[in-house]
């Protein structure tokens, strides 16, 4: 998922985008895409979920 901005598309769908961009921007983009009939696609690396498996 990318968020359009004046400086270009921002990679807000996963990876460092989850850690760098505010949650409000990510949810706004996802809602805008979903309301427009397009799915918001998030991507995760298995390593990012590893701490949940060990818990």
Order of alpha helices (4+ residues) and beta strands (2+ residues): beta-beta-alpha-alpha-alpha
